[in-house]
Amino acid sequence: MLTYDEALNLNYYKKTSFTGWMNPLRFLIKQEKPEEGDPYFHAWVWPGPYIFSLTDDSKKIEHTAPFNEEGKREIGDWINEQYELHKDE
């Protein structure tokens, strides 16, 4: 399970993305900055073993949340929910 502390701080996402895995699920979390509107978290999960760029888009599930502490918690909870749904695949 991904914990709130493992999801790192907001400043981290201003510079780079966060990737990881919980077998068999892989995940990617990043900040998106639209030209108009507020920044937000964009997260994906997909089955391993391949990295994001080598996985067919049809196998990826995505979720967005506001770019703030509450949104970070929402993304972490969503990834954990996805893990519970797909852990036996």
C-alpha positions as CSV (number, residue, x, y, z in Angstrom):
1,M,0.0,0.0,0.0
2,L,1.1,3.5,-0.8
3,T,1.2,5.7,2.3
4,Y,0.7,9.4,2.4
5,D,4.3,10.0,3.5
6,E,5.6,7.8,0.6
7,A,3.8,10.0,-1.9
8,L,6.4,12.8,-1.2
9,N,5.8,16.5,-0.8
10,L,4.3,18.9,-3.3
11,N,7.6,20.6,-4.1
12,Y,8.9,17.2,-5.5
13,Y,6.1,17.2,-8.1
14,K,6.9,20.7,-9.2
15,K,10.2,19.3,-10.6
16,T,9.6,15.7,-11.6
17,S,7.2,12.8,-11.5
18,F,6.9,9.9,-9.0
19,T,6.8,6.3,-10.2
20,G,6.6,3.0,-8.3
21,W,5.0,-0.4,-8.1
22,M,3.1,-2.7,-5.9
23,N,3.1,-6.0,-7.6
24,P,1.5,-6.5,-10.0
25,L,0.5,-2.8,-10.3
26,R,2.7,0.0,-11.5
27,F,1.9,3.7,-11.0
28,L,2.9,7.2,-12.1
29,I,2.0,10.5,-10.4
30,K,2.9,13.9,-11.9
31,Q,1.8,17.5,-11.8
32,E,0.1,18.9,-14.9
33,K,0.1,22.6,-15.6
34,P,-2.6,23.7,-18.1
35,E,-2.2,27.0,-19.8
36,E,-5.5,28.1,-18.2
37,G,-6.6,26.9,-14.8
38,D,-4.9,25.5,-11.8
39,P,-2.3,22.8,-11.7
40,Y,-3.5,19.3,-10.8
41,F,-2.2,15.8,-10.1
42,H,-2.4,13.3,-12.9
43,A,-2.0,9.7,-12.0
44,W,-2.0,6.4,-13.9
45,V,-1.9,2.7,-12.9
46,W,-1.2,-0.2,-15.2
47,P,-0.3,-3.9,-15.0
48,G,3.4,-4.7,-15.0
49,P,6.0,-5.6,-15.9
50,Y,6.6,-2.8,-18.4
51,I,7.2,0.9,-17.8
52,F,4.7,3.5,-18.7
53,S,6.0,4.3,-22.2
54,L,6.1,0.6,-23.2
55,T,2.6,-0.2,-22.0
56,D,-0.4,0.0,-24.3
57,D,-2.6,3.0,-23.4
58,S,-5.6,0.7,-23.3
59,K,-4.2,-1.0,-20.2
60,K,-3.7,2.3,-18.3
61,I,-6.2,3.7,-15.9
62,E,-6.0,7.4,-15.0
63,H,-7.2,9.8,-12.3
64,T,-6.8,13.5,-11.6
65,A,-7.1,15.5,-8.4
66,P,-6.3,19.1,-7.3
67,F,-2.6,19.9,-6.8
68,N,-2.7,20.4,-3.0
69,E,-2.3,18.2,0.1
70,E,-5.9,17.0,-0.1
71,G,-5.4,16.1,-3.8
72,K,-2.2,14.2,-2.9
73,R,-4.1,12.2,-0.3
74,E,-6.9,11.5,-2.9
75,I,-4.3,10.2,-5.4
76,G,-2.7,8.0,-2.8
77,D,-6.1,6.6,-1.8
78,W,-7.1,6.0,-5.5
79,I,-3.8,4.1,-6.2
80,N,-4.5,1.9,-3.1
81,E,-8.0,1.3,-4.3
82,Q,-6.8,0.3,-7.7
83,Y,-4.2,-2.0,-6.1
84,E,-7.0,-3.8,-4.1
85,L,-9.0,-4.2,-7.2
86,H,-6.2,-5.6,-9.4
87,K,-3.8,-7.3,-6.9
88,D,-4.9,-10.8,-7.9
89,E,-4.5,-10.3,-11.7
